[in-house]
Amino acid sequence: MGGEVIIFISMFLVVFAISYLYFTTRNKERLALIEKGADASIFMKGKREGAAPFWKVVILNLALLLMGIGLAIFLAAFIESTLGVDEDIAYPGTIFLMAGLGLYLGFTLTKKLEKQD
């Protein structure tokens, strides 16, 4: 019982430490830029020229990832039944391969989508 509590507390502390370091570092960088006389408009998050909306990118990448995983399961079953490859090798290998290809395809299509808009 004590191990689960220690793991939960450790995970919480890691998330807290990372966020603390991120925000304090960001604050120090901004203060240093302001002291040097940099324009304050660089801190405002504006919409980039030609950037696709965030929701389109997320939906595109998620759809291609799930399609890649579905195709991988089908392909692994085919490889297992026809070639006789062990199930423990066929499924993880094809799932990771096709998921990676789906994410790469999503990255490529996102670049085209940003150029198009």
The first five atom37 places (N, CA, C, CB, O) and aatype in JSON, in Angstrom:
{
  "aatype": [12, 7, 7, 6, 19, 9, 9, 13, 9, 15, 12, 13, 10, 19, 19, 13, 0, 9, 15, 18, 10, 18, 13, 16, 16, 1, 2, 11, 6, 1, 10, 0, 10, 9, 6, 11, 7, 0, 3, 0, 15, 9, 13, 12, 11, 7, 11, 1, 6, 7, 0, 0, 14, 13, 17, 11, 19, 19, 9, 10, 2, 10, 0, 10, 10, 10, 12, 7, 9, 7, 10, 0, 9, 13, 10, 0, 0, 13, 9, 6, 15, 16, 10, 7, 19, 3, 6, 3, 9, 0, 18, 14, 7, 16, 9, 13, 10, 12, 0, 7, 10, 7, 10, 18, 10, 7, 13, 16, 10, 16, 11, 11, 10, 6, 11, 5, 3],
  "atom_mask": [
    [1, 1, 1, 1, 1],
    [1, 1, 1, 0, 1],
    [1, 1, 1, 0, 1],
    [1, 1, 1, 1, 1],
    [1, 1, 1, 1, 1],
    [1, 1, 1, 1, 1],
    [1, 1, 1, 1, 1],
    [1, 1, 1, 1, 1],
    [1, 1, 1, 1, 1],
    [1, 1, 1, 1, 1],
    [1, 1, 1, 1, 1],
    [1, 1, 1, 1, 1],
    [1, 1, 1, 1, 1],
    [1, 1, 1, 1, 1],
    [1, 1, 1, 1, 1],
    [1, 1, 1, 1, 1],
    [1, 1, 1, 1, 1],
    [1, 1, 1, 1, 1],
    [1, 1, 1, 1, 1],
    [1, 1, 1, 1, 1],
    [1, 1, 1, 1, 1],
    [1, 1, 1, 1, 1],
    [1, 1, 1, 1, 1],
    [1, 1, 1, 1, 1],
    [1, 1, 1, 1, 1],
    [1, 1, 1, 1, 1],
    [1, 1, 1, 1, 1],
    [1, 1, 1, 1, 1],
    [1, 1, 1, 1, 1],
    [1, 1, 1, 1, 1],
    [1, 1, 1, 1, 1],
    [1, 1, 1, 1, 1],
    [1, 1, 1, 1, 1],
    [1, 1, 1, 1, 1],
    [1, 1, 1, 1, 1],
    [1, 1, 1, 1, 1],
    [1, 1, 1, 0, 1],
    [1, 1, 1, 1, 1],
    [1, 1, 1, 1, 1],
    [1, 1, 1, 1, 1],
    [1, 1, 1, 1, 1],
    [1, 1, 1, 1, 1],
    [1, 1, 1, 1, 1],
    [1, 1, 1, 1, 1],
    [1, 1, 1, 1, 1],
    [1, 1, 1, 0, 1],
    [1, 1, 1, 1, 1],
    [1, 1, 1, 1, 1],
    [1, 1, 1, 1, 1],
    [1, 1, 1, 0, 1],
    [1, 1, 1, 1, 1],
    [1, 1, 1, 1, 1],
    [1, 1, 1, 1, 1],
    [1, 1, 1, 1, 1],
    [1, 1, 1, 1, 1],
    [1, 1, 1, 1, 1],
    [1, 1, 1, 1, 1],
    [1, 1, 1, 1, 1],
    [1, 1, 1, 1, 1],
    [1, 1, 1, 1, 1],
    [1, 1, 1, 1, 1],
    [1, 1, 1, 1, 1],
    [1, 1, 1, 1, 1],
    [1, 1, 1, 1, 1],
    [1, 1, 1, 1, 1],
    [1, 1, 1, 1, 1],
    [1, 1, 1, 1, 1],
    [1, 1, 1, 0, 1],
    [1, 1, 1, 1, 1],
    [1, 1, 1, 0, 1],
    [1, 1, 1, 1, 1],
    [1, 1, 1, 1, 1],
    [1, 1, 1, 1, 1],
    [1, 1, 1, 1, 1],
    [1, 1, 1, 1, 1],
    [1, 1, 1, 1, 1],
    [1, 1, 1, 1, 1],
    [1, 1, 1, 1, 1],
    [1, 1, 1, 1, 1],
    [1, 1, 1, 1, 1],
    [1, 1, 1, 1, 1],
    [1, 1, 1, 1, 1],
    [1, 1, 1, 1, 1],
    [1, 1, 1, 0, 1],
    [1, 1, 1, 1, 1],
    [1, 1, 1, 1, 1],
    [1, 1, 1, 1, 1],
    [1, 1, 1, 1, 1],
    [1, 1, 1, 1, 1],
    [1, 1, 1, 1, 1],
    [1, 1, 1, 1, 1],
    [1, 1, 1, 1, 1],
    [1, 1, 1, 0, 1],
    [1, 1, 1, 1, 1],
    [1, 1, 1, 1, 1],
    [1, 1, 1, 1, 1],
    [1, 1, 1, 1, 1],
    [1, 1, 1, 1, 1],
    [1, 1, 1, 1, 1],
    [1, 1, 1, 0, 1],
    [1, 1, 1, 1, 1],
    [1, 1, 1, 0, 1],
    [1, 1, 1, 1, 1],
    [1, 1, 1, 1, 1],
    [1, 1, 1, 1, 1],
    [1, 1, 1, 0, 1],
    [1, 1, 1, 1, 1],
    [1, 1, 1, 1, 1],
    [1, 1, 1, 1, 1],
    [1, 1, 1, 1, 1],
    [1, 1, 1, 1, 1],
    [1, 1, 1, 1, 1],
    [1, 1, 1, 1, 1],
    [1, 1, 1, 1, 1],
    [1, 1, 1, 1, 1],
    [1, 1, 1, 1, 1],
    [1, 1, 1, 1, 1]
  ],
  "atom_positions": [
    [[0.83, -1.2, 0.0], [0.0, 0.0, 0.0], [0.87, 1.26, 0.0], [-0.94, 0.0, 1.21], [0.51, 2.26, -0.61]],
    [[2.0, 1.2, 0.68], [2.85, 2.38, 0.75], [3.5, 2.72, -0.57], [0.0, 0.0, 0.0], [3.8, 3.88, -0.84]],
    [[3.73, 1.7, -1.42], [4.38, 1.94, -2.71], [3.54, 2.78, -3.65], [0.0, 0.0, 0.0], [4.07, 3.63, -4.37]],
    [[2.23, 2.55, -3.64], [1.35, 3.31, -4.53], [1.32, 4.79, -4.14], [-0.07, 2.74, -4.49], [1.28, 5.67, -5.0]],
    [[1.35, 5.05, -2.86], [1.32, 6.44, -2.38], [2.61, 7.14, -2.76], [1.11, 6.49, -0.86], [2.59, 8.3, -3.18]],
    [[3.72, 6.45, -2.62], [5.01, 7.06, -2.96], [5.08, 7.35, -4.47], [6.19, 6.13, -2.54], [5.59, 8.39, -4.87]],
    [[4.57, 6.45, -5.29], [4.58, 6.67, -6.74], [3.69, 7.85, -7.1], [4.11, 5.41, -7.48], [4.07, 8.68, -7.93]],
    [[2.51, 7.95, -6.5], [1.6, 9.05, -6.78], [2.22, 10.38, -6.37], [0.27, 8.85, -6.06], [2.14, 11.36, -7.12]],
    [[2.83, 10.42, -5.2], [3.46, 11.66, -4.73], [4.65, 12.01, -5.62], [3.93, 11.52, -3.26], [4.86, 13.19, -5.93]],
    [[5.41, 11.03, -6.05], [6.55, 11.28, -6.92], [6.11, 11.86, -8.26], [7.35, 10.0, -7.15], [6.72, 12.79, -8.77]],
    [[5.05, 11.3, -8.83], [4.54, 11.81, -10.1], [4.06, 13.25, -9.94], [3.4, 10.92, -10.64], [4.31, 14.09, -10.81]],
    [[3.37, 13.54, -8.85], [2.9, 14.9, -8.6], [4.08, 15.85, -8.47], [2.03, 14.94, -7.34], [4.05, 16.96, -9.01]],
    [[5.11, 15.44, -7.75], [6.28, 16.31, -7.57], [7.02, 16.55, -8.89], [7.23, 15.69, -6.55], [7.52, 17.65, -9.12]],
    [[7.09, 15.55, -9.75], [7.75, 15.72, -11.04], [6.99, 16.72, -11.89], [7.86, 14.38, -11.77], [7.6, 17.61, -12.5]],
    [[5.67, 16.6, -11.96], [4.86, 17.54, -12.74], [4.98, 18.94, -12.17], [3.38, 17.1, -12.76], [5.1, 19.91, -12.92]],
    [[4.95, 19.06, -10.85], [5.09, 20.37, -10.22], [6.45, 20.98, -10.5], [4.87, 20.27, -8.71], [6.54, 22.17, -10.81]],
    [[7.52, 20.17, -10.41], [8.88, 20.69, -10.63], [9.06, 21.15, -12.07], [9.92, 19.62, -10.29], [9.67, 22.19, -12.32]],
    [[8.55, 20.39, -13.01], [8.69, 20.77, -14.42], [7.94, 22.06, -14.7], [8.19, 19.64, -15.34], [8.46, 22.96, -15.37]],
    [[6.71, 22.16, -14.21], [5.95, 23.39, -14.45], [6.58, 24.58, -13.73], [4.5, 23.21, -14.0], [6.59, 25.69, -14.27]],
    [[7.1, 24.38, -12.53], [7.75, 25.46, -11.8], [8.97, 25.96, -12.56], [8.15, 25.0, -10.39], [9.16, 27.17, -12.72]],
    [[9.8, 25.04, -13.02], [10.99, 25.44, -13.78], [10.61, 26.14, -15.08], [11.86, 24.22, -14.08], [11.26, 27.11, -15.47]],
    [[9.57, 25.67, -15.74], [9.15, 26.3, -16.99], [8.72, 27.74, -16.76], [8.01, 25.5, -17.63], [9.15, 28.65, -17.47]],
    [[7.86, 27.95, -15.77], [7.34, 29.3, -15.56], [8.38, 30.24, -14.98], [6.14, 29.25, -14.65], [8.39, 31.42, -15.36]],
    [[9.25, 29.78, -14.1], [10.27, 30.69, -13.56], [11.3, 31.04, -14.62], [10.96, 30.06, -12.35], [11.76, 32.17, -14.68]],
    [[11.66, 30.08, -15.46], [12.61, 30.37, -16.53], [12.02, 31.34, -17.54], [13.04, 29.07, -17.23], [12.69, 32.26, -18.0]],
    [[10.75, 31.13, -17.87], [10.08, 32.02, -18.82], [10.02, 33.44, -18.26], [8.66, 31.51, -19.14], [10.22, 34.41, -18.99]],
    [[9.75, 33.55, -16.97], [9.67, 34.87, -16.34], [11.04, 35.55, -16.35], [9.15, 34.75, -14.9], [11.13, 36.74, -16.64]],
    [[12.1, 34.8, -16.05], [13.44, 35.39, -16.05], [13.85, 35.82, -17.45], [14.46, 34.39, -15.5], [14.48, 36.87, -17.62]],
    [[13.51, 35.03, -18.45], [13.83, 35.41, -19.83], [13.12, 36.69, -20.23], [13.48, 34.28, -20.79], [13.7, 37.57, -20.86]],
    [[11.87, 36.79, -19.86], [11.09, 37.99, -20.22], [11.64, 39.21, -19.5], [9.61, 37.79, -19.87], [11.75, 40.28, -20.1]],
    [[11.97, 39.06, -18.23], [12.54, 40.2, -17.51], [13.87, 40.64, -18.11], [12.72, 39.85, -16.03], [14.14, 41.84, -18.2]],
    [[14.69, 39.69, -18.52], [15.97, 40.04, -19.14], [15.75, 40.76, -20.47], [16.82, 38.79, -19.36], [16.47, 41.71, -20.78]],
    [[14.77, 40.33, -21.26], [14.49, 41.01, -22.53], [13.95, 42.42, -22.29], [13.5, 40.21, -23.36], [14.29, 43.35, -23.02]],
    [[13.12, 42.57, -21.29], [12.58, 43.9, -21.0], [13.68, 44.84, -20.53], [11.47, 43.82, -19.93], [13.7, 46.01, -20.9]],
    [[14.61, 44.32, -19.72], [15.72, 45.15, -19.24], [16.61, 45.61, -20.39], [16.55, 44.39, -18.22], [17.18, 46.7, -20.33]],
    [[16.73, 44.8, -21.42], [17.55, 45.17, -22.57], [16.8, 46.07, -23.54], [18.04, 43.94, -23.29], [17.38, 46.54, -24.52]],
    [[15.53, 46.32, -23.28], [14.77, 47.23, -24.12], [14.07, 46.57, -25.29], [0.0, 0.0, 0.0], [13.75, 47.25, -26.27]],
    [[13.81, 45.28, -25.22], [13.12, 44.6, -26.31], [11.65, 45.02, -26.33], [13.23, 43.07, -26.16], [11.09, 45.44, -25.32]],
    [[11.05, 44.91, -27.5], [9.65, 45.28, -27.66], [8.76, 44.28, -26.9], [9.27, 45.32, -29.16], [8.98, 43.08, -26.99]],
    [[7.78, 44.78, -26.18], [6.92, 43.91, -25.38], [5.93, 43.12, -26.22], [6.17, 44.73, -24.37], [5.29, 42.2, -25.71]],
    [[5.8, 43.46, -27.48], [4.84, 42.76, -28.33], [5.28, 41.33, -28.64], [4.63, 43.52, -29.62], [4.48, 40.52, -29.12]],
    [[6.54, 41.0, -28.39], [6.99, 39.64, -28.66], [6.41, 38.64, -27.68], [8.52, 39.56, -28.62], [6.44, 37.44, -27.93]],
    [[5.87, 39.12, -26.55], [5.28, 38.23, -25.57], [3.83, 37.9, -25.86], [5.38, 38.83, -24.21], [3.28, 36.96, -25.29]],
    [[3.21, 38.66, -26.74], [1.82, 38.39, -27.07], [1.77, 37.27, -28.08], [1.12, 39.66, -27.62], [2.46, 37.29, -29.1]],
    [[0.95, 36.28, -27.78], [0.81, 35.16, -28.71], [-0.22, 35.53, -29.75], [0.41, 33.84, -27.96], [-1.43, 35.55, -29.49]],
    [[0.26, 35.83, -30.91], [-0.63, 36.18, -32.0], [-0.75, 35.04, -32.98], [0.0, 0.0, 0.0], [0.0, 34.06, -32.91]],
    [[-1.67, 35.17, -33.88], [-1.85, 34.13, -34.9], [-0.79, 34.3, -35.96], [-3.28, 34.19, -35.52], [-0.61, 35.39, -36.51]],
    [[-0.08, 33.22, -36.23], [0.95, 33.25, -37.26], [0.29, 33.34, -38.63], [1.87, 32.01, -37.17], [-0.83, 32.88, -38.84]],
    [[1.01, 33.94, -39.53], [0.53, 34.03, -40.91], [0.59, 32.64, -41.53], [1.37, 35.04, -41.74], [1.63, 31.98, -41.49]],
    [[-0.5, 32.2, -42.1], [-0.53, 30.93, -42.79], [-0.64, 29.72, -41.89], [0.0, 0.0, 0.0], [-0.49, 28.59, -42.35]],
    [[-0.9, 29.92, -40.62], [-1.0, 28.78, -39.7], [-2.41, 28.21, -39.75], [-0.64, 29.22, -38.25], [-3.4, 28.94, -39.75]],
    [[-2.48, 26.89, -39.78], [-3.78, 26.21, -39.79], [-4.35, 26.25, -38.38], [-3.64, 24.74, -40.31], [-3.6, 26.28, -37.41]],
    [[-5.68, 26.23, -38.25], [-6.27, 26.2, -36.92], [-5.84, 24.94, -36.16], [-7.8, 26.26, -37.01], [-5.65, 23.88, -36.74]],
    [[-5.7, 25.1, -34.86], [-5.2, 24.02, -34.01], [-6.09, 22.79, -34.08], [-5.09, 24.49, -32.56], [-5.59, 21.67, -34.12]],
    [[-7.4, 22.98, -34.11], [-8.31, 21.84, -34.09], [-8.19, 21.02, -35.36], [-9.73, 22.32, -33.91], [-8.37, 19.8, -35.33]],
    [[-7.9, 21.67, -36.49], [-7.73, 20.93, -37.74], [-6.5, 20.03, -37.67], [-7.62, 21.89, -38.93], [-6.53, 18.89, -38.14]],
    [[-5.43, 20.54, -37.11], [-4.19, 19.77, -37.01], [-4.38, 18.58, -36.08], [-3.04, 20.67, -36.52], [-3.92, 17.48, -36.38]],
    [[-5.04, 18.79, -34.95], [-5.26, 17.72, -33.98], [-6.14, 16.63, -34.58], [-5.88, 18.26, -32.69], [-5.84, 15.44, -34.46]],
    [[-7.23, 17.02, -35.21], [-8.14, 16.03, -35.78], [-7.47, 15.27, -36.92], [-9.43, 16.72, -36.29], [-7.64, 14.06, -37.03]],
    [[-6.71, 15.96, -37.75], [-6.01, 15.29, -38.85], [-5.01, 14.27, -38.32], [-5.29, 16.32, -39.72], [-4.99, 13.13, -38.79]],
    [[-4.19, 14.67, -37.35], [-3.19, 13.74, -36.82], [-3.83, 12.6, -36.05], [-2.22, 14.48, -35.92], [-3.36, 11.46, -36.15]],
    [[-4.87, 12.86, -35.3], [-5.54, 11.8, -34.55], [-6.21, 10.81, -35.5], [-6.59, 12.39, -33.59], [-6.15, 9.6, -35.28]],
    [[-6.84, 11.31, -36.54], [-7.5, 10.43, -37.5], [-6.48, 9.54, -38.21], [-8.28, 11.24, -38.52], [-6.71, 8.34, -38.37]],
    [[-5.37, 10.12, -38.64], [-4.36, 9.32, -39.32], [-3.69, 8.32, -38.38], [-3.31, 10.23, -39.94], [-3.33, 7.22, -38.8]],
    [[-3.51, 8.7, -37.11], [-2.95, 7.77, -36.14], [-3.87, 6.58, -35.92], [-2.69, 8.48, -34.82], [-3.42, 5.43, -35.93]],
    [[-5.15, 6.83, -35.73], [-6.1, 5.75, -35.5], [-6.27, 4.88, -36.75], [-7.45, 6.31, -35.07], [-6.43, 3.66, -36.63]],
    [[-6.25, 5.49, -37.93], [-6.33, 4.7, -39.15], [-5.09, 3.83, -39.31], [-6.49, 5.62, -40.38], [-5.18, 2.69, -39.76]],
    [[-3.94, 4.36, -38.94], [-2.71, 3.58, -39.0], [-2.73, 2.4, -38.04], [0.0, 0.0, 0.0], [-2.28, 1.31, -38.39]],
    [[-3.25, 2.6, -36.83], [-3.34, 1.51, -35.87], [-4.33, 0.46, -36.34], [-3.75, 2.04, -34.48], [-4.07, -0.74, -36.22]],
    [[-5.47, 0.89, -36.87], [-6.45, -0.07, -37.39], [-5.89, -0.88, -38.55], [0.0, 0.0, 0.0], [-6.09, -2.1, -38.61]],
    [[-5.2, -0.22, -39.46], [-4.58, -0.92, -40.57], [-3.5, -1.87, -40.08], [-3.99, 0.08, -41.57], [-3.31, -2.96, -40.64]],
    [[-2.79, -1.48, -39.04], [-1.73, -2.32, -38.49], [-2.29, -3.6, -37.88], [-0.93, -1.55, -37.45], [-1.7, -4.66, -38.04]],
    [[-3.41, -3.5, -37.19], [-4.01, -4.7, -36.61], [-4.46, -5.65, -37.71], [-5.21, -4.33, -35.7], [-4.26, -6.86, -37.62]],
    [[-5.06, -5.11, -38.74], [-5.47, -5.93, -39.88], [-4.26, -6.57, -40.56], [-6.26, -5.1, -40.9], [-4.27, -7.76, -40.88]],
    [[-3.22, -5.78, -40.77], [-2.02, -6.27, -41.41], [-1.31, -7.32, -40.56], [-1.07, -5.12, -41.71], [-0.79, -8.31, -41.09]],
    [[-1.29, -7.13, -39.25], [-0.65, -8.1, -38.36], [-1.4, -9.42, -38.37], [-0.58, -7.55, -36.92], [-0.78, -10.49, -38.35]],
    [[-2.72, -9.37, -38.39], [-3.5, -10.61, -38.46], [-3.24, -11.32, -39.78], [-5.01, -10.32, -38.31], [-3.16, -12.55, -39.81]],
    [[-3.1, -10.56, -40.86], [-2.81, -11.15, -42.15], [-1.42, -11.79, -42.16], [-2.9, -10.09, -43.25], [-1.25, -12.9, -42.66]],
    [[-0.44, -11.1, -41.6], [0.92, -11.63, -41.54], [0.98, -12.88, -40.67], [1.89, -10.56, -40.99], [1.66, -13.85, -41.0]],
    [[0.25, -12.84, -39.57], [0.25, -13.99, -38.66], [-0.37, -15.22, -39.32], [-0.5, -13.65, -37.37], [0.15, -16.33, -39.18]],
    [[-1.46, -15.03, -40.03], [-2.15, -16.18, -40.61], [-1.46, -16.7, -41.87], [-3.58, -15.81, -40.94], [-1.44, -17.91, -42.09]],
    [[-0.9, -15.83, -42.69], [-0.3, -16.3, -43.94], [1.17, -16.69, -43.79], [-0.43, -15.24, -45.0], [1.6, -17.71, -44.33]],
    [[1.93, -15.88, -43.09], [3.36, -16.14, -42.98], [3.74, -16.95, -41.75], [4.11, -14.85, -42.97], [4.85, -17.46, -41.65]],
    [[2.8, -17.08, -40.82], [3.08, -17.84, -39.61], [3.99, -17.13, -38.62], [0.0, 0.0, 0.0], [4.62, -17.79, -37.79]],
    [[4.06, -15.82, -38.7], [4.88, -15.05, -37.75], [4.21, -15.11, -36.38], [5.07, -13.57, -38.23], [2.98, -15.1, -36.28]],
    [[5.03, -15.15, -35.34], [4.5, -15.22, -33.98], [3.64, -13.99, -33.67], [5.65, -15.34, -32.96], [3.98, -12.87, -34.06]],
    [[2.55, -14.22, -32.97], [1.61, -13.14, -32.64], [2.27, -12.06, -31.79], [0.4, -13.71, -31.92], [1.95, -10.88, -31.94]],
    [[3.17, -12.45, -30.89], [3.82, -11.48, -30.01], [4.78, -10.57, -30.76], [4.57, -12.21, -28.91], [5.17, -9.52, -30.24]],
    [[5.16, -10.95, -31.94], [6.05, -10.12, -32.75], [5.27, -9.32, -33.79], [7.11, -10.99, -33.46], [5.56, -8.15, -34.02]],
    [[4.28, -9.94, -34.4], [3.57, -9.32, -35.52], [2.76, -8.1, -35.07], [2.65, -10.33, -36.18], [2.82, -7.05, -35.71]],
    [[2.0, -8.23, -34.0], [1.11, -7.14, -33.61], [1.86, -5.89, -33.14], [0.19, -7.61, -32.52], [1.61, -4.82, -33.7]],
    [[2.75, -5.97, -32.15], [3.42, -4.72, -31.73], [4.25, -4.09, -32.84], [4.31, -4.99, -30.54], [4.29, -2.87, -32.99]],
    [[4.93, -4.94, -33.62], [5.77, -4.39, -34.68], [4.99, -3.62, -35.72], [0.0, 0.0, 0.0], [5.37, -2.51, -36.1]],
    [[3.9, -4.21, -36.2], [3.13, -3.51, -37.23], [2.36, -2.32, -36.65], [2.16, -4.47, -37.9], [2.17, -1.32, -37.34]],
    [[1.92, -2.42, -35.4], [1.2, -1.27, -34.81], [2.13, -0.08, -34.69], [0.63, -1.64, -33.42], [1.75, 1.04, -35.06]],
    [[3.35, -0.28, -34.19], [4.28, 0.84, -34.07], [4.69, 1.37, -35.44], [5.52, 0.42, -33.27], [4.81, 2.58, -35.64]],
    [[4.91, 0.47, -36.38], [5.31, 0.91, -37.72], [4.21, 1.73, -38.39], [5.64, -0.3, -38.59], [4.48, 2.82, -38.9]],
    [[2.99, 1.23, -38.38], [1.91, 1.93, -39.06], [1.48, 3.2, -38.31], [0.72, 1.0, -39.23], [1.09, 4.18, -38.93]],
    [[1.56, 3.19, -36.98], [1.26, 4.41, -36.22], [2.29, 5.49, -36.54], [1.24, 4.13, -34.69], [1.94, 6.66, -36.69]],
    [[3.56, 5.1, -36.66], [4.6, 6.06, -37.03], [4.39, 6.6, -38.43], [0.0, 0.0, 0.0], [4.56, 7.8, -38.68]],
    [[4.02, 5.72, -39.35], [3.74, 6.19, -40.71], [2.53, 7.12, -40.75], [3.49, 4.99, -41.64], [2.53, 8.1, -41.49]],
    [[1.51, 6.82, -39.95], [0.35, 7.7, -39.88], [0.69, 9.07, -39.34], [0.0, 0.0, 0.0], [0.2, 10.08, -39.84]],
    [[1.53, 9.11, -38.29], [1.94, 10.4, -37.74], [2.83, 11.18, -38.71], [2.67, 10.2, -36.42], [2.73, 12.4, -38.8]],
    [[3.69, 10.47, -39.43], [4.51, 11.15, -40.43], [3.64, 11.72, -41.56], [5.56, 10.18, -41.01], [3.87, 12.84, -42.02]],
    [[2.66, 10.94, -41.99], [1.74, 11.43, -43.01], [0.96, 12.64, -42.5], [0.78, 10.31, -43.44], [0.73, 13.59, -43.25]],
    [[0.56, 12.59, -41.23], [-0.13, 13.74, -40.64], [0.75, 14.97, -40.6], [0.0, 0.0, 0.0], [0.28, 16.08, -40.85]],
    [[2.03, 14.79, -40.28], [2.97, 15.91, -40.28], [3.11, 16.51, -41.67], [4.34, 15.45, -39.76], [3.11, 17.73, -41.83]],
    [[3.23, 15.64, -42.67], [3.37, 16.11, -44.05], [2.11, 16.85, -44.51], [3.66, 14.93, -44.98], [2.2, 17.9, -45.14]],
    [[0.94, 16.29, -44.2], [-0.3, 16.95, -44.6], [-0.52, 18.25, -43.83], [-1.49, 16.02, -44.4], [-1.12, 19.18, -44.37]],
    [[-0.06, 18.33, -42.59], [-0.19, 19.56, -41.83], [0.66, 20.66, -42.45], [0.22, 19.34, -40.36], [0.23, 21.81, -42.51]],
    [[1.85, 20.33, -42.92], [2.68, 21.33, -43.59], [1.99, 21.83, -44.85], [4.06, 20.75, -43.94], [2.01, 23.03, -45.14]],
    [[1.38, 20.91, -45.6], [0.65, 21.33, -46.82], [-0.56, 22.17, -46.46], [0.21, 20.09, -47.64], [-0.89, 23.12, -47.17]],
    [[-1.24, 21.83, -45.37], [-2.43, 22.57, -44.93], [-2.05, 23.99, -44.53], [-3.12, 21.84, -43.76], [-2.78, 24.93, -44.81]],
    [[-0.9, 24.14, -43.87], [-0.46, 25.48, -43.47], [-0.06, 26.33, -44.67], [0.7, 25.38, -42.49], [-0.27, 27.54, -44.68]],
    [[0.53, 25.7, -45.68], [0.88, 26.43, -46.89], [-0.35, 26.85, -47.67], [1.79, 25.6, -47.76], [-0.37, 27.9, -48.31]],
    [[-1.39, 26.0, -47.61], [-2.61, 26.24, -48.37], [-3.42, 27.4, -47.77], [-3.47, 24.97, -48.41], [-3.96, 28.23, -48.52]],
    [[-3.5, 27.48, -46.45], [-4.33, 28.53, -45.8], [-3.73, 29.87, -45.89], [-4.56, 28.23, -44.38], [-4.3, 30.84, -45.39]]
  ]
}
